[in-house]
Amino acid sequence: MSILNVEHLSYGFGDRAIFQDVSFRLLRGEHIGLIGANGEGKSTFFNIVTGKLTPDEGKVEWAKDVRVGYLDQHTVLKKGMSIRDVLKSAFSYLFELEQKMNAICDRLGEVDEETMMQLMEELGTIQDTLTLHDFYIIDAKVEEVARALGLLDLGLDKDVTDLSGGQRTRILLGKLLLEKPDILLLDEPTNYLDEEHINWLKRYLIEYENAFILISHDIPFLDEVVNIIYHMENQELNRYVGNYEDFQRVYEVKKSQLEAAYKRQQQEISQLKDFVARNKARVSTRNMAMSRQKKLDKMDVIELAAERPKPEFHFKKGRTPGRYIFETKDFVIGYDEPLSKPLNISLERGQKIALTGANGIGKTTLIRSIMGLVEPISGKCELGENLAIGYFEQEMKGENKSTCIEEIWSEFPSFTQYEVRSALAKCGLTTKHIESQVRVLSGGEQAKVRLCKLINKETNVLMLDEPTNHLDVDAKDALKKALQEYQGTLLLICHEPEFYQDIVQEVWDCSKWTTKLV
């Protein structure tokens, strides 16, 4: 039975078309992976089916009484709510039933016998519902999910607005999983999750009885949890049965077949046009020429979709720094409380290191403290000479109303407009993206703008904080290649072993230094 039907959907903004006559269906129990390059409209599709955006054409129909849970990249949490409050709000409908049950109990002493029997029956139904949905062990369930997603360490009574974007995403994911809706809509849920929590979520989704639609660029994760792929490309949405590996195989065959058919047809068109041109003027062959022309006019011409620009990243190497990039002595990082034991570590010129470990144990704080952006609690860090550090932050603060062109121009005022456009295009952004405001771009497109700034500076040290979050497959591959070729020093925070293991020479496990329980 179909849970969701989308028919003949078209949508665009300005003069940019996102979808053209798209259809989609979701059946009960299907685990769907919604894939496509950055900017193809995956998050926009979610916003349309959840009613946040209205399509230009077409219709969206949900089955009756379906409960939809949506993990949005951009959901805002209210000040004053604790982590516990947000997680427990997953059971708001059960708390409402409890209030109704208490109100019925208050009335029992003041009604006649017939009404009492009716109320007792209603009371029994409510109690059965509460028991069935584990109402009386809600606190235990909340703690179980909080532990699985690494939220217990933060303190369940902490105000959610004091947390990072990544921590808030984990809280929203926890709330969603506790709700157990009929369908989950998950927009890049593995962003901001470390390896341990990604594995937990993977097991959860594999065993999940209901349907879900998952947007993810984490291919190994996607491959294990989905059984249907919908591929979004060039304003179309195509369905493939199987996981990502199955999709790739079928997609390549279809692409090759289409290209071969296109070549054959182009050759036939060329021959027909040549025949018409040579024979239409001669009386003896005019009828044959007209017949060929009619065939040309009726021909359903195959069109190959324009190839999306693939990003190319090449980091500019600055002058050679001293032997040591940094050395720490009894370096304790943290804010109000220590996040680490006293650290005595150093990084030498040319080393490439990955920082790993659970979220919240201080990996970002370590990088920011080394750079002098955060004061250490004690100890010192001595930076080397002639450093030109390029820093990629995990998340950007606030809404950026600049266009992509203005964003790059403000960083490189000596660039001509051609150079600015060329730099952005090399990062895989189209003309439409380049002229748009940064805030309307997808997470992956915004990351490409920030990488554009980084690759056009001369650096000899790169400090990258989860740069693969939001990036599509092509962009990840290009970034991996660029980091392998980079002649400078690298300190990389990343939760994807398949990305960093061919780049770095050493992995520093930050859980060995942290004062946090992990």
C-alpha positions in Angstrom: 0.0 0.0 0.0 1.3 3.5 -0.9 2.1 5.9 1.9 3.0 8.8 -0.3 2.2 9.6 -3.9 3.7 12.5 -5.9 2.5 13.0 -9.4 3.7 15.3 -12.2 5.5 17.6 -9.8 7.3 20.7 -11.2 9.0 23.3 -9.1 11.5 26.1 -9.5 12.5 29.5 -8.1 13.4 32.5 -10.3 14.4 31.2 -13.7 16.0 28.1 -12.2 13.9 24.9 -12.6 14.5 22.2 -9.9 12.0 19.6 -10.9 10.1 19.0 -14.2 7.2 16.5 -14.3 8.5 14.4 -11.4 6.6 11.4 -10.0 7.4 9.4 -6.8 5.8 6.7 -4.7 6.6 5.3 -1.2 5.3 1.9 -0.1 5.1 0.6 3.4 8.4 -0.7 4.8 10.5 0.7 1.9 13.9 2.1 2.9 14.6 4.7 0.3 17.9 6.5 -0.4 17.3 9.9 -2.1 20.6 10.7 -3.9 22.0 13.3 -6.3 24.7 16.0 -6.5 24.7 19.1 -4.3 22.0 21.5 -5.4 19.8 19.0 -7.4 16.9 19.7 -5.0 16.9 16.8 -2.4 16.1 19.0 0.6 13.7 21.0 -1.6 11.8 17.8 -2.3 11.5 17.1 1.4 10.1 20.6 2.0 7.5 20.1 -0.8 6.2 16.7 0.5 6.0 18.1 4.1 4.1 21.1 2.9 6.7 23.7 3.7 6.9 24.6 0.0 4.1 24.7 -2.6 4.9 23.1 -6.0 4.3 25.0 -9.2 2.4 22.0 -10.6 1.5 18.5 -9.6 0.1 17.0 -6.5 1.3 15.4 -3.2 -0.9 12.9 -1.5 -0.3 11.2 1.8 -2.2 8.1 3.1 -4.8 8.9 5.8 -3.5 9.3 9.4 0.2 8.9 8.5 2.5 10.3 11.1 5.6 11.9 9.4 8.8 12.6 11.2 11.3 15.0 9.5 14.9 15.6 10.5 15.6 19.0 8.9 19.2 20.4 8.6 17.9 23.9 9.6 15.4 23.3 12.5 15.5 25.9 15.2 15.2 25.0 18.9 13.6 27.4 21.5 15.6 29.0 24.3 14.7 27.7 27.7 14.2 24.1 26.6 16.6 21.5 28.0 17.9 18.4 26.1 15.5 16.3 28.2 12.5 18.6 27.4 13.2 18.3 23.6 13.6 14.5 23.8 10.5 14.0 26.0 8.4 16.2 23.6 8.5 13.2 21.3 5.8 11.8 23.6 3.7 14.9 23.8 0.6 13.1 22.5 1.0 10.5 25.4 1.3 13.3 28.0 -1.9 14.8 26.6 -3.6 11.4 27.0 -2.4 11.3 30.6 -4.0 14.7 31.3 -7.2 13.5 29.7 -7.1 10.3 31.9 -6.6 12.5 35.1 -9.5 14.7 34.1 -11.7 11.6 33.7 -10.6 10.4 37.1 -11.6 13.7 38.7 -15.1 13.4 37.1 -15.8 9.9 38.3 -17.1 10.9 41.7 -19.7 13.3 40.4 -21.4 11.5 37.5 -24.3 9.0 37.3 -23.7 5.3 36.9 -24.3 5.2 33.1 -21.8 8.0 32.5 -19.4 6.4 34.9 -19.4 3.2 32.8 -18.7 5.1 29.7 -15.8 7.0 31.3 -14.4 3.8 32.8 -14.3 2.3 29.3 -12.6 5.4 27.9 -10.2 5.3 30.8 -9.3 1.6 30.1 -8.6 2.4 26.4 -6.3 5.3 27.4 -4.4 3.2 29.9 -4.0 0.4 27.3 -2.6 3.0 24.9 -0.2 4.4 27.5 1.1 0.9 28.4 1.4 -0.2 24.8 3.6 2.9 24.0 5.8 2.4 27.1 4.6 5.6 28.7 5.6 4.5 32.2 9.2 3.9 31.1 9.7 7.1 29.1 12.6 8.4 31.2 14.5 5.1 30.6 13.8 5.3 26.8 15.0 8.9 26.7 18.2 8.0 28.5 18.8 5.0 26.2 18.6 7.1 23.0 20.6 10.0 24.6 23.3 7.5 25.5 23.3 6.0 22.0 23.7 9.4 20.4 26.3 10.7 22.9 24.0 13.2 24.5 24.3 12.1 28.2 27.8 13.7 28.4 26.3 17.1 27.6 24.0 16.9 30.6 20.3 16.4 29.9 19.3 19.6 31.8 21.5 21.8 29.5 19.7 24.6 27.6 19.6 23.5 23.9 20.5 27.0 22.6 23.9 26.8 24.3 24.8 23.8 22.1 26.6 23.7 18.7 24.7 23.0 15.5 26.0 19.4 15.5 24.8 18.8 19.0 21.4 20.2 18.2 21.1 18.0 15.2 21.8 14.9 17.4 19.0 16.0 19.8 16.5 16.4 17.0 17.5 13.0 15.6 17.0 11.5 19.1 13.5 13.1 19.4 12.6 11.8 16.0 13.7 8.2 16.7 11.7 8.3 20.0 8.6 9.4 18.1 8.7 6.3 15.9 6.6 7.8 13.1 5.1 5.9 10.2 7.7 7.4 8.0 11.1 9.0 8.7 12.4 11.7 6.5 16.2 12.0 7.3 18.3 14.8 5.7 21.9 13.9 6.1 21.6 12.4 9.6 25.2 11.2 9.8 26.6 14.8 9.6 27.9 15.6 13.1 27.8 12.0 14.2 31.0 10.2 15.1 31.8 6.6 14.0 30.3 4.9 17.1 27.0 6.8 16.8 26.9 6.3 13.0 27.1 2.5 13.6 24.3 2.7 16.2 22.1 4.6 13.7 23.0 2.1 11.0 21.8 -0.8 13.1 18.7 1.1 14.1 17.7 1.8 10.5 18.5 -1.7 9.3 16.0 -3.0 11.8 13.5 -0.2 11.4 10.0 -1.7 10.6 8.5 1.4 9.1 9.4 3.3 5.9 12.0 6.0 5.7 13.5 8.3 3.0 17.2 9.1 3.6 19.3 11.8 2.0 23.0 11.0 2.5 26.4 11.4 0.8 27.9 8.8 3.2 27.9 6.0 0.6 29.0 3.0 2.9 26.3 4.0 5.3 23.6 4.4 2.6 24.6 1.1 1.0 23.8 -0.9 4.1 20.5 0.6 5.1 18.4 1.2 1.9 16.6 -1.2 -0.5 15.4 1.4 -3.0 17.3 4.3 -4.6 15.7 7.4 -6.1 18.2 9.3 -8.2 17.7 13.1 -8.7 19.5 14.5 -11.7 18.7 17.2 -14.4 15.2 17.9 -13.0 14.3 14.2 -13.1 13.7 11.6 -10.4 14.3 7.9 -11.3 13.6 4.8 -9.3 16.1 1.9 -8.9 15.5 -1.3 -6.9 18.4 -2.3 -4.6 21.1 -0.5 -2.7 23.6 2.2 -3.9 25.9 -0.4 -5.4 23.0 -1.9 -7.5 22.0 1.6 -8.6 25.5 2.4 -9.8 25.7 -0.7 -11.9 22.3 -0.2 -13.6 22.9 3.5 -14.0 26.2 3.1 -15.8 24.6 0.5 -18.2 21.6 2.8 -18.9 24.0 5.7 -19.5 26.1 3.7 -21.9 23.0 2.5 -23.8 21.6 6.0 -24.1 25.0 7.3 -25.3 25.2 4.5 -27.9 21.6 5.1 -29.1 22.4 8.9 -29.3 25.4 8.3 -31.5 23.5 5.9 -33.8 20.6 8.4 -34.1 22.9 11.4 -34.8 24.6 9.4 -37.5 21.2 8.5 -39.0 20.1 12.2 -38.8 23.3 13.3 -40.5 22.7 10.8 -43.4 19.0 11.8 -43.8 19.9 15.5 -43.9 22.6 14.9 -46.4 20.3 12.8 -48.6 17.5 15.6 -48.5 20.0 18.3 -49.2 21.4 16.5 -52.3 18.1 15.3 -53.7 15.3 17.8 -52.9 16.0 19.9 -56.0 16.0 17.0 -58.6 12.6 16.0 -59.9 13.4 12.3 -60.1 14.4 12.1 -56.4 12.3 14.8 -54.9 9.7 12.4 -53.5 12.3 10.3 -51.8 13.8 13.5 -50.3 10.4 14.5 -49.0 9.9 11.1 -47.5 13.3 11.3 -45.7 12.3 14.9 -44.5 9.0 13.6 -43.0 11.0 10.9 -41.2 13.3 13.6 -39.8 10.3 15.7 -38.7 8.7 12.8 -36.9 11.8 11.6 -35.2 11.9 11.6 -31.4 15.3 13.1 -31.0 17.4 11.7 -28.1 19.0 14.4 -26.0 21.9 13.8 -23.6 21.7 15.7 -20.4 24.4 18.3 -19.9 27.2 17.0 -17.6 27.3 18.8 -14.2 30.6 20.6 -13.6 32.8 18.3 -11.5 34.7 20.2 -8.8 38.5 20.5 -8.9 40.3 21.5 -5.8 44.0 22.4 -5.9 45.5 23.9 -2.7 48.1 26.6 -3.2 51.3 25.9 -1.4 52.9 28.8 0.6 56.5 29.2 1.6 58.2 26.5 3.6 57.6 26.9 7.4 60.0 25.9 10.3 60.5 22.2 11.3 57.8 22.4 14.0 54.3 23.6 13.2 53.4 23.6 16.9 54.5 22.1 20.2 52.4 22.0 23.4 53.6 21.9 27.0 51.1 20.7 29.7 48.4 22.1 27.4 44.9 21.7 28.9 42.0 22.7 26.7 38.4 23.5 27.7 36.0 26.3 28.5 34.5 26.4 32.0 35.9 22.9 32.7 38.9 21.0 31.3 38.2 18.9 28.2 41.7 17.2 28.2 44.5 16.0 30.3 47.7 18.0 30.1 48.9 17.5 26.5 52.5 17.4 25.3 52.2 16.9 21.6 53.8 18.3 18.5 53.2 18.5 14.7 56.1 18.6 12.3 56.3 20.1 8.8 54.8 17.7 6.2 52.9 15.5 8.6 49.3 14.7 7.9 47.3 13.7 10.9 43.6 12.7 11.4 41.9 13.6 14.7 39.3 11.0 15.7 37.0 10.2 18.7 33.5 10.8 19.8 31.7 14.2 19.4 32.0 16.5 22.3 35.5 15.4 23.6 37.3 18.5 22.4 38.6 17.9 18.8 37.4 21.3 17.5 38.4 23.0 20.8 42.0 21.5 20.4 42.4 22.9 16.9 41.0 26.3 17.9 43.2 26.4 21.0 46.3 25.6 19.0 45.4 28.4 16.6 44.9 30.8 19.5 41.2 31.3 18.9 40.3 29.8 22.3 42.3 30.4 25.5 43.6 27.2 27.1 42.8 26.5 30.7 46.5 26.0 31.4 49.8 25.2 29.7 51.0 26.7 26.5 51.2 26.0 22.8 54.2 27.4 20.8 53.6 27.9 17.1 56.4 27.5 14.5 57.7 30.2 12.2 56.4 31.3 8.8 53.0 29.6 9.2 50.2 30.3 6.7 47.3 28.4 8.2 44.1 27.6 6.2 41.2 26.8 8.5 37.9 25.2 7.5 35.3 25.5 10.2 32.7 22.8 10.8 29.8 25.2 10.7 29.2 28.9 9.9 27.4 31.3 12.2 24.4 33.3 11.1 22.6 33.9 7.8 24.9 35.0 4.9 23.0 37.4 2.6 26.0 38.0 0.3 26.1 36.4 -3.1 28.8 33.9 -3.8 30.5 36.4 -6.1 30.5 39.0 -3.2 31.7 36.4 -0.7 34.8 35.6 -2.8 35.4 39.2 -3.9 35.5 40.4 -0.2 38.3 37.8 0.4 40.2 38.5 -2.8 39.5 42.1 -3.8 42.2 42.1 -6.5 40.4 39.3 -8.5 38.5 40.4 -11.7 34.9 39.2 -12.0 36.1 36.6 -14.5 38.6 35.2 -12.0 35.9 35.1 -9.2 33.5 33.3 -11.4 36.2 30.9 -12.7 37.3 30.1 -9.1 33.7 29.3 -8.1 33.1 27.2 -11.3 36.2 25.1 -10.6 34.6 24.2 -7.2 31.6 22.7 -9.0 29.2 25.6 -8.8 27.0 26.6 -11.8 26.2 30.1 -13.0 22.9 30.1 -11.2 24.6 29.1 -7.9 27.4 31.7 -8.3 24.9 34.5 -8.7 22.7 33.3 -5.7 22.9 34.4 -2.1 25.0 32.0 0.0 22.1 31.4 2.4 19.8 29.9 -0.3 22.4 27.3 -1.3 22.4 23.7 0.0 24.8 22.7 2.7 27.1 21.1 0.1 27.1 24.2 -2.1 27.9 26.4 0.9 30.8 24.1 1.7 32.1 24.5 -1.8 32.1 28.3 -1.5 34.1 28.0 1.7 36.6 25.6 0.1 36.9 28.1 -2.8 38.2 30.6 -0.3 40.6 28.1 1.1 42.2 26.8 -2.1 42.8 30.3 -3.4 45.0 31.3 -0.4 48.6 30.3 -0.2 48.9 27.9 2.8 51.5 25.6 4.3 49.2 24.2 7.1 45.6 23.1 6.7 43.3 22.6 9.7 40.1 21.1 8.5 37.1 20.4 10.8 34.8 17.8 9.2 35.1 19.2 5.6 33.2 16.3 4.1 29.9 17.1 5.8 27.3 17.9 3.1 29.7 17.3 0.2 28.4 15.0 -2.6 30.4 12.0 -3.9 32.2 13.9 -6.7 33.3 16.8 -4.4 34.5 14.3 -1.7 36.6 12.5 -4.3 38.1 15.8 -5.6 38.9 16.9 -2.0 40.5 13.6 -1.2 42.7 13.8 -4.3 43.7 17.4 -3.5 44.6 16.5 0.1 46.7 13.6 -1.1 48.6 15.9 -3.5 48.9 18.8 -0.9 52.6 19.4 -0.1 51.9 21.1 3.2 51.0 19.9 6.7 47.4 18.7 7.5 45.4 18.3 10.7 42.0 16.8 9.8 39.0 16.1 12.0 36.9 13.4 10.2 34.6 10.5 11.1 34.9 8.8 7.7 37.8 6.3 7.7 37.3 5.6 4.0 38.0 9.3 3.3 41.0 9.9 5.5 42.9 6.6 5.6 44.5 7.1 2.2 45.5 10.7 3.1 47.1 10.7 6.6 50.2 9.0 7.9 48.9 8.9 11.5 45.6 8.9 13.5 45.4 10.7 16.9 42.6 9.2 19.0 41.5 12.1 21.1 39.4 9.8 23.4 42.8 8.9 25.0 43.3 12.5 26.1 39.8 13.6 27.1 38.5 14.0 30.6 35.0 13.3 29.3 33.5 9.8 29.7 33.2 8.1 26.3 
